[in-house]
Amino acid sequence: MRAKKRTGKGRILLGIIVIIAICLFYLRSAYNSSVYLKEQTITIEKGDTIAKFYKDLRGVKKTMMKLWLKNHSKEIPLLQEGTYPIKEWKYTKQEFLDIIAAGPKKEYLHVTVLEGWSKYDIDAMLVEKGYINPWAFIAKVDNQQYVTSLINVFPFLQMVPQGKSLEGFLYPDTYYLDENMDIMDQLIQAQLKNFDKKVRSQYASSFEVKDVPLTPYQIITLASVIENEEKVLENKPIIAGIFVNRLLKGMRLDADVTLCYGLAITYNKCRDNILANLDDASNLYNTRQNVGLTPTPISSPTLDTITSLLNYRKTNALYYLHDEKWGIHYAETLEQHNVNKEKYL
């Protein structure tokens, strides 16, 4: 009888051990198991916790998830407010943390700054898209405290004379901006970075026009005029050479488009105002009335235009005009120029 009792107790004890072992195995499996998340979009707001990501877990799985996170608290990334798109999948615990670490989905704004645009054009574009209030971008790039604050990041800005804006260095291109951050500062810094990468890095030690005593800032200024006067790349070295000839002879540039900048309006609005303002000598950007370069750049020139100026084509021409198809016709004398006017205009 005693043997049977001992055998019965042994079986009971063995059964208990087996049950405990199964439970421990189950709990361990639940502790290390993947986290199943259905396809969804989770929005994290201020005050939310990481638990919002596993709100659909139940019972032991939820308990084990909490325990695992508690034991790995130092590995949990900072929870950021925003929207997290979740794909349906069984995620390992590490993959789960990677989702958190990747941060919320960012919506990027698509902004294109066209060649030949001035700060007035960029401002108008941003206003039209509803990103800023009128004149805000202009005020930003004119702000001397802001300009000075950028010199440590973009040393080439040291060439900008005191009191002048960032015009000339706001490189035209397409940019993608985070709508949750300062739109203007993002765009300006992206444009400056682009100028640094495409222009300054290429001409760091040879930023000069042969035979013409121009400072780097004046080179940018003259290039900006060429940018707006000539749209055909092949013609730009010719136009650059003509402007160089006129500067060396002390002649006016006679570039009609420059006076637009002095009117502080977009180039689109200026087209109908050029003829009415050609005689206004008080407009310092009117190169029909004032000798020499404009006080500042009138846009931000591209690398191609700057290169065209630095490698201008030498001719004896002092005049040029465009026909209806943007073909260029240049002349050495005013008499030849007048003949071209009769022939091509």
C-alpha positions as CSV (number, residue, x, y, z in Angstrom):
1,M,0.0,0.0,0.0
2,R,2.7,2.4,0.9
3,A,4.5,1.8,-2.4
4,K,1.3,2.6,-4.3
5,K,0.7,5.8,-2.3
6,R,4.3,6.9,-3.0
7,T,3.8,6.1,-6.7
8,G,0.6,8.1,-6.8
9,K,2.2,11.1,-5.1
10,G,5.1,10.8,-7.5
11,R,2.8,10.9,-10.5
12,I,1.0,14.0,-9.1
13,L,4.3,15.7,-8.4
14,L,5.5,14.8,-11.9
15,G,2.3,16.2,-13.4
16,I,2.7,19.4,-11.5
17,I,6.3,19.8,-12.7
18,V,5.2,19.1,-16.3
19,I,2.4,21.7,-16.0
20,I,4.8,24.2,-14.6
21,A,7.3,23.5,-17.3
22,I,4.6,23.9,-20.0
23,C,3.5,27.2,-18.4
24,L,7.0,28.5,-18.2
25,F,7.6,27.4,-21.8
26,Y,4.4,29.2,-22.9
27,L,5.3,32.3,-21.0
28,R,8.8,32.3,-22.4
29,S,7.4,31.9,-25.9
30,A,4.9,34.7,-25.3
31,Y,7.7,36.9,-23.9
32,N,9.9,36.4,-27.0
33,S,7.2,36.0,-29.6
34,S,6.6,38.4,-32.5
35,V,4.0,41.1,-32.2
36,Y,1.2,40.9,-34.7
37,L,0.0,44.3,-35.8
38,K,-2.9,44.7,-38.3
39,E,-2.7,47.4,-41.1
40,Q,-3.6,50.7,-39.5
41,T,-2.5,54.3,-39.0
42,I,-1.7,55.2,-35.4
43,T,-1.7,58.8,-34.4
44,I,0.4,59.7,-31.4
45,E,-0.7,62.9,-29.6
46,K,0.8,64.6,-26.6
47,G,0.5,62.4,-23.5
48,D,0.2,59.1,-25.4
49,T,2.4,56.2,-24.4
50,I,4.0,53.4,-26.4
51,A,1.1,51.2,-25.3
52,K,-1.0,52.8,-28.1
53,F,1.0,50.7,-30.6
54,Y,0.0,47.3,-29.0
55,K,-3.5,48.3,-27.8
56,D,-5.0,45.3,-29.7
57,L,-3.0,42.7,-27.7
58,R,-4.9,40.7,-25.1
59,G,-4.2,38.6,-22.0
60,V,-0.8,37.0,-21.6
61,K,0.6,38.5,-24.8
62,K,-0.2,42.0,-23.6
63,T,1.3,41.3,-20.1
64,M,4.5,39.8,-21.7
65,M,4.8,42.8,-24.0
66,K,4.7,45.1,-21.0
67,L,7.3,43.0,-19.2
68,W,9.6,42.9,-22.2
69,L,9.4,46.7,-22.6
70,K,10.1,47.1,-18.9
71,N,13.2,44.9,-19.2
72,H,14.4,46.8,-22.3
73,S,13.4,50.3,-21.1
74,K,16.8,51.8,-22.1
75,E,16.3,50.7,-25.7
76,I,12.9,52.3,-26.1
77,P,13.3,55.3,-28.5
78,L,11.7,58.7,-27.9
79,L,8.0,58.7,-28.8
80,Q,7.3,61.5,-31.2
81,E,3.9,63.1,-31.9
82,G,2.6,62.4,-35.4
83,T,1.1,59.7,-37.7
84,Y,2.7,56.3,-37.9
85,P,1.5,54.1,-40.9
86,I,1.6,50.4,-39.8
87,K,1.7,47.5,-42.3
88,E,0.1,44.2,-41.4
89,W,2.9,42.0,-40.2
90,K,4.4,39.9,-37.4
91,Y,7.1,42.1,-36.0
92,T,9.9,41.0,-33.8
93,K,10.3,43.1,-30.6
94,Q,13.3,44.8,-32.2
95,E,11.3,45.6,-35.4
96,F,8.6,47.0,-33.2
97,L,11.0,49.4,-31.6
98,D,12.4,50.3,-35.1
99,I,8.9,51.5,-36.1
100,I,8.9,53.8,-33.1
101,A,12.5,55.0,-33.8
102,A,11.7,55.8,-37.4
103,G,9.3,58.5,-36.2
104,P,6.0,59.6,-37.6
105,K,5.3,59.9,-41.3
106,K,6.5,63.2,-42.7
107,E,4.6,65.1,-45.4
108,Y,7.0,66.9,-47.7
109,L,6.0,70.0,-49.7
110,H,7.2,70.3,-53.3
111,V,8.6,73.7,-54.1
112,T,10.2,74.7,-57.3
113,V,12.3,77.9,-57.7
114,L,12.7,78.7,-61.4
115,E,15.8,80.1,-63.0
116,G,15.8,83.9,-63.1
117,W,13.5,84.3,-60.2
118,S,14.1,87.1,-57.7
119,K,13.2,87.1,-54.0
120,Y,9.9,88.8,-55.1
121,D,9.1,85.9,-57.3
122,I,9.9,83.3,-54.6
123,D,7.8,85.3,-52.1
124,A,4.8,85.4,-54.5
125,M,5.1,81.7,-55.1
126,L,5.1,80.8,-51.4
127,V,2.2,83.1,-50.8
128,E,0.2,81.6,-53.7
129,K,0.7,78.1,-52.2
130,G,-0.5,79.4,-48.8
131,Y,2.7,78.7,-47.0
132,I,3.5,82.3,-45.9
133,N,2.1,85.8,-45.6
134,P,2.9,88.3,-48.3
135,W,6.4,89.8,-48.0
136,A,7.5,87.4,-45.3
137,F,10.2,85.7,-47.4
138,I,11.5,89.0,-48.6
139,A,11.8,90.2,-45.0
140,K,13.6,87.0,-44.1
141,V,16.3,87.2,-46.7
142,D,16.8,90.9,-46.1
143,N,17.1,90.6,-42.3
144,Q,20.7,91.4,-41.5
145,Q,20.7,89.5,-38.2
146,Y,19.5,86.4,-40.0
147,V,22.1,86.8,-42.8
148,T,24.9,87.2,-40.2
149,S,23.7,84.1,-38.3
150,L,24.2,82.0,-41.5
151,I,27.8,82.9,-42.1
152,N,29.2,80.3,-39.7
153,V,27.3,77.6,-41.7
154,F,27.9,79.1,-45.1
155,P,31.3,81.0,-45.0
156,F,30.9,82.1,-48.6
157,L,28.3,84.6,-47.4
158,Q,31.2,86.8,-46.2
159,M,31.3,88.2,-49.7
160,V,27.8,89.7,-49.2
161,P,28.3,93.5,-48.4
162,Q,27.0,94.8,-45.2
163,G,23.3,95.7,-45.5
164,K,22.7,93.5,-48.5
165,S,20.3,90.6,-48.7
166,L,20.8,86.9,-49.7
167,E,19.7,87.6,-53.3
168,G,22.2,86.0,-55.7
169,F,22.8,82.9,-53.5
170,L,19.2,81.5,-53.4
171,Y,20.0,78.8,-55.9
172,P,17.1,77.8,-58.3
173,D,16.0,74.2,-58.1
174,T,13.3,71.9,-56.8
175,Y,13.2,71.4,-53.0
176,Y,11.2,69.2,-50.7
177,L,10.3,70.7,-47.4
178,D,8.9,69.3,-44.1
179,E,5.6,71.0,-43.5
180,N,6.0,70.7,-39.8
181,M,9.1,72.9,-39.8
182,D,9.9,76.5,-40.6
183,I,9.2,76.6,-44.4
184,M,11.3,79.7,-45.2
185,D,14.3,78.8,-43.2
186,Q,14.3,75.3,-44.7
187,L,14.1,76.6,-48.2
188,I,16.7,79.3,-47.7
189,Q,19.2,77.0,-46.1
190,A,18.6,74.3,-48.8
191,Q,19.2,77.0,-51.5
192,L,22.4,78.1,-49.8
193,K,23.6,74.6,-49.5
194,N,22.9,74.0,-53.2
195,F,24.9,77.1,-54.1
196,D,27.8,75.9,-51.9
197,K,27.7,72.5,-53.5
198,K,27.3,73.6,-57.1
199,V,29.1,76.9,-57.4
200,R,31.4,77.7,-54.5
201,S,32.9,74.2,-54.4
202,Q,33.8,74.4,-58.1
203,Y,35.1,78.0,-58.1
204,A,36.6,78.2,-54.6
205,S,40.0,79.4,-55.8
206,S,39.3,80.9,-59.2
207,F,36.2,83.1,-58.9
208,E,37.3,85.8,-61.2
209,V,36.6,87.1,-64.7
210,K,39.7,87.5,-66.9
211,D,40.7,91.1,-67.7
212,V,37.8,92.5,-65.6
213,P,38.4,93.8,-62.0
214,L,35.2,92.4,-60.5
215,T,34.7,91.2,-56.9
216,P,33.1,87.8,-56.4
217,Y,29.9,89.6,-55.3
218,Q,30.0,91.7,-58.5
219,I,30.4,88.5,-60.6
220,I,27.3,87.1,-59.0
221,T,25.5,90.4,-59.8
222,L,26.5,90.5,-63.4
223,A,25.7,86.8,-63.8
224,S,22.2,87.5,-62.4
225,V,21.7,90.0,-65.2
226,I,22.8,87.5,-67.8
227,E,20.5,84.9,-66.3
228,N,17.5,87.2,-66.9
229,E,18.6,88.6,-70.2
230,E,19.4,85.4,-72.0
231,K,17.6,82.0,-71.7
232,V,19.6,80.1,-74.4
233,L,22.7,78.5,-72.8
234,E,24.7,78.7,-76.0
235,N,24.2,82.5,-76.2
236,K,25.1,83.3,-72.7
237,P,28.9,83.5,-73.2
238,I,28.3,85.9,-76.1
239,I,26.0,88.1,-73.9
240,A,28.5,88.0,-71.1
241,G,31.3,89.1,-73.5
242,I,29.2,92.1,-74.7
243,F,28.4,93.2,-71.1
244,V,32.2,92.9,-70.3
245,N,33.0,95.1,-73.3
246,R,30.4,97.7,-72.2
247,L,31.7,97.8,-68.6
248,L,35.3,98.2,-69.8
249,K,34.3,101.1,-72.0
250,G,32.2,102.8,-69.2
251,M,29.0,102.3,-71.2
252,R,25.6,101.5,-69.7
253,L,24.5,97.8,-69.7
254,D,21.2,98.8,-71.3
255,A,19.5,95.6,-69.9
256,D,15.8,96.5,-69.7
257,V,15.0,93.7,-67.3
258,T,17.1,95.1,-64.5
259,L,14.8,97.9,-63.7
260,C,12.1,95.4,-62.6
261,Y,14.1,94.6,-59.4
262,G,14.1,98.3,-58.5
263,L,10.3,98.3,-58.7
264,A,10.2,95.5,-56.1
265,I,7.7,93.4,-58.0
266,T,7.8,90.0,-59.7
267,Y,9.1,89.7,-63.2
268,N,5.7,88.6,-64.5
269,K,4.1,91.8,-63.2
270,C,7.0,93.9,-64.5
271,R,6.7,93.0,-68.2
272,D,3.9,95.6,-68.7
273,N,5.8,98.2,-66.7
274,I,9.2,98.3,-68.4
275,L,8.5,100.8,-71.1
276,A,6.8,103.2,-68.7
277,N,9.8,103.2,-66.4
278,L,12.8,103.3,-68.8
279,D,13.4,107.0,-68.2
280,D,13.4,106.8,-64.4
281,A,17.0,107.5,-63.3
282,S,16.1,107.4,-59.7
283,N,15.7,103.6,-60.0
284,L,19.2,102.5,-59.3
285,Y,18.5,99.2,-61.1
286,N,17.6,101.0,-64.3
287,T,20.7,100.2,-66.5
288,R,19.2,102.3,-69.3
289,Q,19.9,105.4,-67.2
290,N,22.7,104.4,-64.8
291,V,26.2,103.4,-65.7
292,G,27.7,100.2,-64.2
293,L,26.3,97.2,-62.4
294,T,23.1,97.1,-60.4
295,P,23.5,97.6,-56.6
296,T,22.8,93.9,-56.0
297,P,22.1,90.8,-57.9
298,I,18.6,90.8,-59.5
299,S,18.2,87.0,-59.1
300,S,20.2,84.0,-58.2
301,P,22.2,82.8,-61.2
302,T,22.8,79.1,-62.0
303,L,26.1,77.4,-62.3
304,D,25.8,77.4,-66.2
305,T,25.3,81.2,-66.2
306,I,28.2,81.9,-63.9
307,T,30.4,79.6,-65.9
308,S,29.4,81.4,-69.1
309,L,30.5,84.7,-67.5
310,L,33.8,83.3,-66.2
311,N,34.5,81.9,-69.6
312,Y,32.9,84.7,-71.7
313,R,33.4,84.8,-75.5
314,K,35.6,87.6,-76.6
315,T,34.2,89.7,-79.5
316,N,34.2,93.3,-80.4
317,A,30.4,93.5,-80.1
318,L,28.8,96.1,-78.0
319,Y,25.1,95.6,-78.9
320,Y,22.7,92.7,-79.2
321,L,19.1,91.9,-79.7
322,H,16.8,88.9,-79.9
323,D,14.4,88.0,-82.7
324,E,11.0,86.5,-82.2
325,K,12.6,83.0,-81.9
326,W,15.2,84.1,-79.3
327,G,17.9,84.1,-81.9
328,I,20.7,86.5,-81.0
329,H,22.0,89.2,-83.3
330,Y,24.9,91.3,-82.2
331,A,26.8,94.3,-83.6
332,E,30.0,96.3,-83.1
333,T,28.5,99.7,-83.8
334,L,25.2,101.5,-83.1
335,E,24.7,101.8,-86.9
336,Q,25.0,98.0,-87.3
337,H,22.7,97.5,-84.3
338,N,20.0,99.8,-85.9
339,V,20.2,97.7,-89.1
340,N,19.6,94.6,-87.0
341,K,16.6,96.3,-85.4
342,E,15.0,97.0,-88.8
343,K,15.8,93.4,-90.0
344,Y,14.9,91.3,-87.0
345,L,12.4,93.2,-84.9
